[in-house]
Amino acid sequence: MSRQTQAIIHADAILSNFKLLAELAPTSRSMAVVKADAYGHGAVNVSRILQHVSPRFAVAIIEEAIALREAGITAPIVVLEGAHQAKECAMAASHGCILVMHNQAQLEWMLACPEDRRPTIWLKADSGMHRLGFVLNTLPSIVKQYASLITQDTVLVTHLACADDTSNDFTQKQLSAFLQIATQLALPVSIANSPATIEWPQSRGDWNRLGIAVYGGQPNTANVALAPTMTLRSSIIALRDVPKGESVGYGQNWVAQKDSRIATVGIGYADGYPRHCPNGTPVAVNGERAGLAGRVSMDMITIDVTHISNVNIGDRVELWGENVPINEVAEAADSIDYELLTRVSARVPRIVKYR
Ligand SMILES: Cc1ncc(COP(=O)(O)O)c(C=O)c1O
C-alpha cells in the first residue's frame, strides 16, 4: 500500500454502541442496519463484529443480503425495500431473507411464487412519511386479502420522518395512528430507527432497526455515550511556505493573510471527502486541530499548519474520528454524518482494529 489514506473501523466501538442501544430498549429486539456497506464501514466487517449480538441484520436490497451470505453471515436478513422483481421472492427464501412488502405488486409476486419457495414477509405501513408502505386504513383489508402470506413471523413495520427532532409532534402523530392499526391487527411491530430508539420510548417495538447510532451518530438533543466508529485518516505528502498575499489551490479560494505554512494531504473528493468543505473545516494533525486552506481537489486537500510546530511530510492527518467529530465536518459541508460515512469511496481501504 502506498498512500496512508485509510478508514480505521473501530470494532469495539461498534460492539459497545450496539450493546448500549439494545440495553436502552430491553423489551425490544434490536437489529443492526448494515445497508450501504454498513454506512461505509464494510457490511461484512460490521456483520462479523455484531453477529453474536444482533440476531438479524437489515439491508436495503437483496444484493446486499446475498453478499453477506457469501461471506458466511447466517442470521436472517431483513430486506427493507423488499423485492424489485418477482424473481427476488424465491431468491429471498433461498438466502434466508425476510422481504418487507410495501406495495400490492410485491404481494402479487409473492402469491405467484410457489408456496414452498416463499420467504417470510413483513408488511410496511405508511404512517405519514409518504415514501413507502400501505396507507394505514387499507391495511385491514390487505391483511385479509393476503392472509395466506401472513405467518407468525410477519411484523408490521413503519418508519418515522422526524424522530431526530424531539420538538416535532409529528412523531407522536405517526406513532398514535400506526399503533392503533397495529393493535387492531394484533401483529408484532418494528418502528424505531436510531433516533427513535434513543428519544421516543413509545416507538420501541418488537424489533428496533439501529443504523447511524451503531456508527456513533445520535440526535443533537440526546446524551448517550456513543463512540465514533470510523477514523478517516491520511498523511501529509508535501509542505511549503506560502508568503502573505499568495493563494492556494483551485480558484485561488484561500489567500494567505500572513506568511503561512501549507501542508498537502493525500485525500480528496474521489475518496469521499466532501468537496463542499469550506476553508477552515477542521482536521487534526498529529492530534492538533488545523483547518482546510483552499478548495478540496480530487485526490488532495491543503491545510494551514502555520500554528503547529514540527510538522513533517508523512505526519498523520485525521479528517474525522476521535479528534474531529464527524458532525463538525458534516455541518461545514452542509451535509449529515450519514452521507459522509456512506460516501467514503472504494479507493479507501477499511482497516478493522480491535483496541
Ligand atoms: C426503513 C429504515 N429503517 C431503519 C433505518 C435506520 O435508520 P438510522 O440510521 O437513523 O438508525 C433506515 C435508514 O435509513 C431505514 O430506511
The ligand as a MOL file (V3000), in Angstrom:
LIG
                    3D

  0  0  0     0  0            999 V3000
M  V30 BEGIN CTAB
M  V30 COUNTS 16 16 0 0 0
M  V30 BEGIN ATOM
M  V30 1 C -36.5680 1.7390 6.8620 0
M  V30 2 C -35.3650 2.1040 7.6650 0
M  V30 3 N -35.2370 1.6160 8.9040 0
M  V30 4 C -34.1670 1.9150 9.6780 0
M  V30 5 C -33.1650 2.7410 9.2200 0
M  V30 6 C -32.0040 3.0880 10.1300 0
M  V30 7 O -32.0880 4.4310 10.4740 0
M  V30 8 P -30.9730 5.1190 11.3920 0
M  V30 9 O -29.7180 5.0690 10.6260 0
M  V30 10 O -31.4720 6.5110 11.5860 0
M  V30 11 O -30.9180 4.3250 12.6450 0
M  V30 12 C -33.2650 3.2810 7.9430 0
M  V30 13 C -32.2100 4.1780 7.4490 0
M  V30 14 O -32.2770 4.9390 6.5540 0
M  V30 15 C -34.3880 2.9580 7.1340 0
M  V30 16 O -34.5320 3.4510 5.8950 0
M  V30 END ATOM
M  V30 BEGIN BOND
M  V30 1 1 1 2
M  V30 2 1 2 3
M  V30 3 2 2 15
M  V30 4 2 3 4
M  V30 5 1 4 5
M  V30 6 1 5 6
M  V30 7 2 5 12
M  V30 8 1 6 7
M  V30 9 1 7 8
M  V30 10 2 8 9
M  V30 11 1 8 10
M  V30 12 1 8 11
M  V30 13 1 12 13
M  V30 14 1 12 15
M  V30 15 2 13 14
M  V30 16 1 15 16
M  V30 END BOND
M  V30 END CTAB
M  END
